[in-house]
Amino acid sequence: MNKDLIIRRVADILKETPSAEDIVKKGRNRDKRFLYLAEHMVNKAIAKDALILGKDGLGIAIVFKTNAKDNNFWKDIIANIGLAFHVTGLKNALKILKNQRYIKQQRPKKGDYLYAWFWGIVKDDRGPNTQIASEMKNRILELSEKTALPLYTETRLRTNVIVYARYHFENFHTWKQPDGNTMWFLRYIPKSYQKK
């Protein structure tokens, strides 16, 4: 699959995502900022073998195997400086870092787990009962079962919480953010993990 096409598709999906809308600085060249963010995400996913593509690349997910110790400070700071300069703007960067710290605190303190950083479907192929939605859900949950690792994610869209509930995710924490928005923290505990 063509990497540039994947990046463009991720950028288009990000434009409809409330968290990305907040992160990407408004004003001129906003499309370029979304593309820069998407490229950063796709490159990081490829480097960590975390990119999951559905049929024809119509579904895209980034799911990392990680833990609380998985933190490369210097590598992350260089990436974050680039993001601050090209995507968020310096004013917005401090607020984002503070929010990210809170979000990371909700994840497990011990042991490995999976983290779904991004999960989206190209606009014209969406819907809870579409083949691509079902395929992506199955692939991501199969990864959780196969690795026997719990899967964590968060969303600011109430409709996503309802969809995740159908997939047997539990809402384990709700955060009323300082800006008045709500973020839901979700996890899927695979049957294989429960047998450990």
MARVODO-847131 format. One record per residue: x, y, z of N, C-alpha, C, O in turn. Coordinates in steps of 0.1 Angstrom, whole numbers, plus 2048, in hexadecimal, padded with zeros to 3 digits. Each point is the difference from the previous one (the first is absolute). Example, Ala and Ser with C-alpha at 12.3 -4.5 7.8 and 13.67 -1.06 7.14 Angstrom:
  n_c1  n_c2  n_c3  ca_c1  ca_c2  ca_c3  c_c1  c_c2  c_c3  o_c1  o_c2  o_c3
   884   7C7   84E    7F7    80C    800   809   80C   800   80A   800   807
   7F2   80B   7F2    809    80B    800   7F8   80B   808   805   80B   801
% end
This chain:
  n_c1  n_c2  n_c3  ca_c1  ca_c2  ca_c3  c_c1  c_c2  c_c3  o_c1  o_c2  o_c3
   808   7F4   800    7F8    80C    800   809   80C   800   80A   801   807
   7F2   809   7F2    808    80D    7FE   7FF   808   80D   7F6   803   805
   816   7FF   801    801    807    80D   7FA   80E   7FF   7FA   805   80A
   808   803   7EB    7FB    80D    7FF   7F1   800   800   7FA   809   806
   800   7ED   7F4    7F1    7FF    800   7FB   7FD   80F   7F6   806   804
   811   7F1   803    7FC    7FE    80E   801   80D   808   7F7   803   808
   814   804   7F6    802    80D    807   7F4   809   7FD   7FB   807   809
   802   7FB   7EA    7F5    809    7FD   7F2   7FB   806   7F9   808   805
   805   7EB   7FB    7F4    7FB    806   800   802   80F   7F5   804   806
   816   7FA   801    801    803    80E   7FD   80F   803   7F9   804   809
   80D   805   7EF    7FE    80E    801   7F1   804   7FE   7FB   808   808
   7FE   7F2   7EF    7F2    803    7FD   7F7   7FB   80C   7F7   807   804
   80D   7ED   802    7F8    7FB    80B   803   809   80D   7F7   803   807
   815   802   7FA    804    808    80C   7F8   80D   7FF   7FD   806   80B
   800   7FF   7EA    7F9    80D    7FE   7F2   7FF   807   7FA   80A   802
   801   7EA   800    7F2    7FE    805   801   7FB   80F   7F6   7FD   806
   816   803   800    802    7FB    80D   802   80C   80A   809   808   7FE
   7EE   7F9   80C    801    80B    809   80E   802   806   804   80C   801
   802   7EA   804    80E    802    806   80A   806   7F6   807   808   804
   7F8   7F3   7F0    809    805    7F5   7FD   80E   7FD   808   809   7FD
   7EB   7FA   803    7FB    80E    7FD   806   80A   80A   804   80B   7FD
   7FD   7F0   810    805    809    80A   810   801   7FF   805   80B   803
   801   7EA   7F9    80F    800    7FF   805   809   7F5   80A   807   801
   7F0   7F7   7F3    805    807    7F4   7FC   80F   800   7F5   804   801
   816   804   7FF    7FE    80F    800   7F7   804   7F5   801   7FC   7F4
   7F6   80E   80F    7F7    805    7F6   807   80B   7F7   80B   804   804
   7F0   7FF   7F1    806    80A    7F8   804   7FB   7F3   7FD   7F5   7FC
   80C   813   7FD    805    7FC    7F3   808   7F3   800   805   7FC   80B
   7FB   7FD   7EA    808    7F3    7FF   7FB   7F5   809   808   7F7   804
   7EB   809   801    7FC    7F6    809   800   7F2   7FA   803   7F7   807
   7FA   808   7EC    801    7F3    7F9   80E   7FA   801   802   7F4   802
   808   815   7FD    80E    7FC    801   803   7FB   80E   808   7F6   802
   7F2   811   808    802    7FC    80E   7FB   7F2   802   806   7F7   807
   7ED   806   7F4    7FA    7F3    801   809   7F5   7FA   802   7F5   805
   803   80F   7EF    809    7F6    7F9   80D   7FD   807   804   7F5   801
   802   815   805    80C    7FF    808   7FD   7F6   80C   808   7F7   803
   7ED   80C   804    7FC    7F7    80B   7FD   7F2   7FC   805   7F7   806
   7F4   807   7EF    7FE    7F3    7FA   80D   7F9   7FD   801   7F4   802
   808   813   7F7    80D    7FA    7FD   807   7FC   80C   806   7F5   800
   7FA   813   80A    807    7FC    80D   7FA   7F4   806   807   7F7   804
   7EC   808   7FC    7F9    7F4    805   803   7F4   7F8   803   7F5   806
   7FC   80B   7ED    802    7F5    7F8   80E   7FB   801   803   7F4   801
   807   815   7FF    80E    7FD    801   803   7F9   80D   807   7F6   801
   7F3   80F   80A    802    7FA    80D   7F9   7F2   800   806   7F7   806
   7EF   808   7F4    7F9    7F3    800   808   7F5   7F8   802   7F5   804
   804   80F   7F1    808    7F7    7F8   80D   7FC   808   803   7F5   800
   803   815   806    80C    7FD    808   7FE   7F6   80B   809   7F9   804
   7EB   808   802    7FD    7F7    80B   7F7   7F4   7FC   7FA   7FA   809
   804   804   7EB    7F8    7F5    7FA   7F2   800   807   7FB   7F6   804
   7FF   816   7FB    7F3    802    807   7F5   804   7F6   7F5   803   804
   80E   7FD   7EF    7F7    804    7F6   7F7   7F5   7FB   806   7F5   7FC
   7ED   80C   805    7F7    7F6    7FB   7F7   806   7F5   7FA   80A   802
   806   7EF   7F3    7F9    805    7F4   7F5   7F6   7FD   802   7F4   800
   7F2   812   7FD    7F5    7F7    7FB   801   7FF   7F1   80A   805   7FA
   7ED   7F4   801    7FF    7FD    7F1   802   80E   7F9   7F8   809   802
   811   7F7   7F4    802    80C    7F8   804   80C   808   7FF   80C   7FB
   805   7F3   811    804    80B    809   7F4   809   803   803   80C   804
   7F1   7EF   7FC    7F4    808    803   7FE   801   80F   7FA   80A   805
   80C   7ED   802    800    800    80F   80E   801   804   809   7F9   7FB
   7FA   810   80F    80E    802    804   800   801   810   7F8   807   806
   811   7F1   800    801    801    80F   80F   800   803   808   7FB   7F9
   7FB   80B   812    80D    800    806   7FF   7FB   80E   7FA   807   809
   80B   7ED   7F9    7FF    7F9    80D   80E   7FC   805   806   7F7   7FA
   7FE   810   811    80E    7FD    805   7FF   7F6   80B   7F7   800   808
   813   7F7   7F9    803    7F8    80C   809   809   808   80A   804   7FC
   7F2   7FF   811    808    809    808   7FF   7FD   80F   7F9   7F6   803
   80D   812   805    7FF    7FF    80E   804   80D   807   804   809   7F8
   7FB   7F8   815    803    80D    806   80E   804   7FF   803   80C   801
   806   7EB   7FD    80F    803    7FF   804   804   7F1   80B   804   7FE
   7EC   7FA   7F9    803    802    7F2   800   80F   7FD   7F6   806   7FB
   815   800   808    801    80F    7FE   80E   804   7FD   809   7FF   808
   7F9   805   7EB    80D    804    7FC   800   810   800   7FC   806   7F6
   808   800   815    7FE    80E    802   806   808   7F5   7FA   809   7FB
   813   7F5   801    807    808    7F6   7FA   7FF   7F3   7FE   80A   7F9
   7FE   7E9   803    7FA    7FE    7F3   7F2   807   7FF   7FD   807   7F7
   7FC   7F8   814    7F2    806    801   801   80F   800   7F8   807   7FA
   812   7FF   80D    801    80E    801   803   806   7F2   7FB   80B   7FD
   80E   7EF   7FB    803    804    7F3   7F3   800   7F7   7FD   80A   7F9
   7FC   7EB   808    7F3    7FF    7F8   7F6   80B   805   7FA   806   7F8
   805   7FC   815    7F7    809    806   803   80F   7FB   7F7   808   7FE
   816   7FB   802    804    80D    7FB   7FC   802   7F2   7FB   80B   7FC
   807   7EB   7FB    7FB    801    7F2   7F1   801   7FF   7FB   808   7F8
   7FE   7F1   811    7F1    801    800   7FC   80E   804   7F7   806   7FB
   810   7FF   810    7FC    80E    805   802   80A   7F5   7F8   809   7FE
   813   7F6   7FB    804    809    7F5   7F6   7FF   7F4   7FC   80A   7FB
   802   7EA   801    7F9    7FD    7F3   7F1   7FE   802   7F8   802   7F6
   803   7FA   815    7F2    7FC    802   7F8   808   80A   7F6   806   7FD
   80F   7FB   80F    7F8    805    80B   802   80F   802   7F7   807   804
   815   7FE   7F9    803    80E    804   806   7FF   80F   7FB   7F8   807
   80E   811   7FC    806    7FF    80D   7F7   803   80C   801   7FA   80A
   7F5   80F   7F4    7F6    803    80A   7F8   7F4   804   7FE   7FE   80C
   7FE   7FB   7EB    7F7    7F4    802   808   7F4   805   7FA   7F7   806
   813   809   7F8    808    7F4    804   800   7FD   80F   7FE   7F4   803
   802   816   805    800    7FD    80F   7F3   7FA   805   800   7F7   808
   7F5   80E   7F3    7F3    7FB    803   7FF   7F1   7FC   7FB   7F8   807
   80A   806   7ED    7FF    7F2    7FA   809   7F7   809   7FC   7F4   803
   810   810   800    809    7F7    809   7F9   7FE   80D   801   7F4   805
   7F9   816   801    7F9    7FE    80D   7F4   7F6   7FE   7FF   7F7   809
   7F9   80A   7ED    7F6    7F6    7FD   805   7F2   7FE   7FB   7F6   805
   810   809   7F3    806    7F3    7FD   805   7F9   80D   7FF   7F4   802
   806   814   807    805    7FB    80D   7F4   7FA   808   801   7F5   805
   7F4   812   7FB    7F4    7FA    807   7FB   7F3   7F9   7FD   7F7   807
   803   80A   7EC    7FB    7F4    7F8   809   7F4   803   7FB   7F5   803
   812   80D   7FD    80A    7F5    803   7FE   7FA   80E   802   7F4   802
   7FA   815   807    7FF    7FB    80E   7F4   7F7   802   7FF   7F8   80A
   7F8   807   7EC    7F4    7F7    801   804   7F2   7FB   7F8   7F7   802
   813   807   7F8    804    7F3    7FB   807   7F8   80A   804   805   80B
   7FE   7EE   7F3    806    7F7    80A   80E   805   804   808   804   7F8
   7FB   7FA   815    80D    804    805   809   7F4   800   80C   802   800
   7EF   7F2   7FE    808    7F4    800   7FC   7F7   7F4   7F4   800   7FC
   816   7F9   7FF    7FD    7F7    7F5   7FE   806   7F2   7FD   80C   7FF
   803   7EB   7F7    7FE    804    7F3   7F1   801   7FD   7F8   7FA   806
   805   80E   7F0    7F2    802    7FB   800   805   7F2   80B   804   7FB
   7EA   7FC   7FE    7FF    806    7F3   7F9   80D   801   7F7   802   809
   80D   808   7EF    7FA    80D    800   7FC   803   7F2   808   802   7F7
   7EB   800   807    7FB    804    7F3   801   810   7FF   7F7   807   806
   813   7FD   7F4    803    80F    7FE   7F7   806   7F6   7FC   80C   801
   801   7EC   7F5    7F7    805    7F5   7F9   7F4   7FA   805   7F5   7FF
   7EE   80E   7FD    7F8    7F6    7FA   7F5   807   7F8   7F7   806   805
   80A   7F9   7EE    7F7    807    7F7   7FD   7F9   7F3   808   7F8   7FC
   7ED   80D   7FE    7FC    7FA    7F3   7FD   80C   7F7   7FA   80A   804
   80B   7F4   7EF    7FE    80A    7F6   7F1   804   800   7F7   7F7   800
   806   815   7FF    7F2    806    801   7F5   7F8   7F9   7F6   7FD   805
   80C   800   7EE    7F6    7FA    7F8   7FE   7F1   803   7F6   7FA   7FB
   812   801   80D    7FF    7F1    803   7FD   7FE   80F   802   7F5   805
   7F8   815   802    7FD    7FE    80E   7F2   7FB   802   7F8   7FE   7F7
   806   7FE   816    7F3    7FB    804   802   7F4   809   80A   7F8   7FD
   7EE   806   80D    803    7F5    80A   7FF   7F2   7FA   806   7F7   804
   7F2   808   7F1    7FE    7F3    7FA   808   7FE   7F3   7FD   7F6   7F9
   80C   813   803    807    7FF    7F4   80A   7F5   801   805   7FD   80B
   7FF   7FD   7EA    80A    7F6    800   80D   804   806   807   7F9   807
   7FE   814   7F5    80C    804    805   800   803   80F   80A   7FD   807
   7EB   808   7FE    7FF    803    80F   801   7F2   807   807   800   80A
   7F3   7F6   7F1    800    7F3    807   80E   7FA   7FF   805   7FA   809
   801   807   7EB    80E    7FB    7FE   80A   806   80A   807   7F9   806
   7F8   815   7FB    80A    807    808   7FD   7FC   80F   80A   7FD   807
   7EA   802   7FD    7FD    7FD    80E   805   7F2   803   807   7FD   80A
   7F7   7F9   7EC    804    7F2    802   810   800   801   805   7F9   809
   802   80E   7EE    80E    7FF    800   806   806   80D   80A   7FA   806
   7F0   811   7FF    806    806    80C   7FD   7F7   80C   809   7FF   809
   7EB   7FC   7F8    7FD    7F8    80C   807   7F2   7FF   804   7FB   80B
   7FE   800   7E9    808    7F4    7FF   80F   802   804   806   7F7   806
   7FF   815   7F8    80D    803    805   801   800   80F   809   7FB   806
   7ED   80A   800    7FF    800    80F   7FF   7F2   805   807   7FC   80A
   7F1   7FC   7EF    7FE    7F1    805   80D   7F9   7FD   805   7F8   809
   801   80A   7EC    80C    7F8    7FC   80C   803   809   808   7F8   804
   7F9   815   800    80B    804    809   7FD   7FF   80F   808   801   808
   7EB   7FC   7FA    7FB    7FF    80E   803   80D   808   803   800   80C
   7FB   80B   7ED    802    80D    806   7F4   809   800   7F9   800   7F6
   804   807   815    7F4    809    7FF   803   80C   7F7   80B   803   7FD
   7EA   802   7FD    801    80B    7F6   7F9   80C   806   7F5   800   805
   813   80B   7FB    7FB    80D    805   7FF   80A   7F5   807   800   7F6
   7EF   809   80C    7FE    80C    7F7   7F8   80A   807   7FC   7FE   80B
   803   80E   7EE    7F7    80A    806   7F9   807   7F4   805   800   7F5
   7F0   807   80E    7F9    807    7F6   7F8   80C   806   7FD   800   80C
   801   80A   7EB    7F7    80B    805   7F3   800   7F9   7F8   809   801
   805   7EC   7F7    7F3    7FF    7F9   7F7   7F6   807   804   7F4   802
   7F1   811   803    7F7    7F7    807   7FB   7F4   7F7   7FE   7F5   805
   801   80E   7EE    7FB    7F5    7F7   80B   7F5   800   7FC   7F4   7FF
   811   80F   802    80A    7F6    800   7FF   7F8   80D   803   7F4   7FF
   7F9   812   80C    7FF    7F8    80D   7F5   7F5   7FE   802   7F5   804
   7F4   80F   7F5    7F5    7F6    7FE   805   7F5   7F7   7FD   7F4   802
   80A   80F   7F3    805    7F6    7F7   80A   7F7   807   800   7F4   7FF
   809   812   809    80A    7F8    808   7F9   7F7   809   804   7F4   802
   7F1   810   804    7F9    7F8    80A   7FB   7F3   7F9   800   7F5   806
   7FB   80D   7ED    7FC    7F4    7F8   80B   7F6   7FE   7FE   7F4   7FF
   80F   811   801    80B    7F8    7FE   806   7FB   80E   80B   7FA   800
   7ED   808   80A    804    7FB    80E   80B   807   806   807   7FB   809
   7FB   812   7F4    809    809    807   7F8   805   80C   7F4   802   800
   813   801   80B    7FA    806    80C   805   80E   801   80C   803   7FE
   7EB   806   806    804    80E    803   805   800   80E   7F7   800   809
   816   801   7FA    805    7FF    80D   803   80D   807   802   801   80C
   7FD   80A   7EC    803    80D    805   7FA   80B   7F7   801   7FF   7F4
   7F9   80B   812    7FB    80C    7F8   806   80C   805   801   803   80C
   804   806   7EB    807    80C    804   7F9   80C   7FA   7FF   801   7F4
   7FD   808   815    7FA    80D    7FC   80C   809   7FF   806   804   80A
   7FE   7FF   7E9    80C    808    7FE   7FE   80E   804   7F5   805   800
   817   802   802    7FF    80E    804   7F8   809   7F6   7FA   80A   804
   807   7F2   7EF    7F9    808    7F6   7F1   7FD   7FF   7F9   805   7F7
   802   7F1   812    7F2    7FD    800   7FC   7F3   7F8   7F5   7FB   801
   814   800   7F7    7FE    7F4    7F8   801   7F4   809   807   801   80B
   7F3   7F4   7F1    801    7F3    807   809   7F7   7F9   7FF   7FF   7F3
   809   7F9   814    808    7F6    7FA   7FD   7F3   807   800   7FF   80C
   7FD   7F6   7EC    7FE    7F3    806   80C   7F7   7FE   805   800   7F5
   7FE   7F9   816    80C    7F7    7FF   7FA   7F1   800   7F8   7FD   808
   80C   7FC   7EE    7FB    7F3    7FE   80A   7F5   800   80C   802   7FC
   7F0   7F1   807    809    7F5    7FF   7F9   7F4   7FD   7F4   7FE   803
   813   7F9   7F6    7FB    7F3    7FC   809   7F6   806   80C   800   7FE
   7EE   7F7   80A    808    7F5    807   7FD   7F3   7F8   7F5   7FB   801
   815   800   7F8    7FE    7F4    7F8   7FE   7F4   809   805   7FF   80B
   7F3   7F7   7F0    7FE    7F4    808   80E   7F9   803   801   7FA   80A
   808   807   7EC    80D    7F9    802   808   807   80C   808   7F9   807
   7F6   814   7FB    806    807    80C   7FA   7FB   80D   807   7FE   80A
   7EC   800   7F6    7F9    7FC    80C   804   7F3   805   7FF   7FC   80B
   806   7FB   7EB    804    7F3    804   80E   7FF   806   804   7F6   805
   803   815   7FA    80E    800    805   800   7FD   80F   80B   800   805
% end
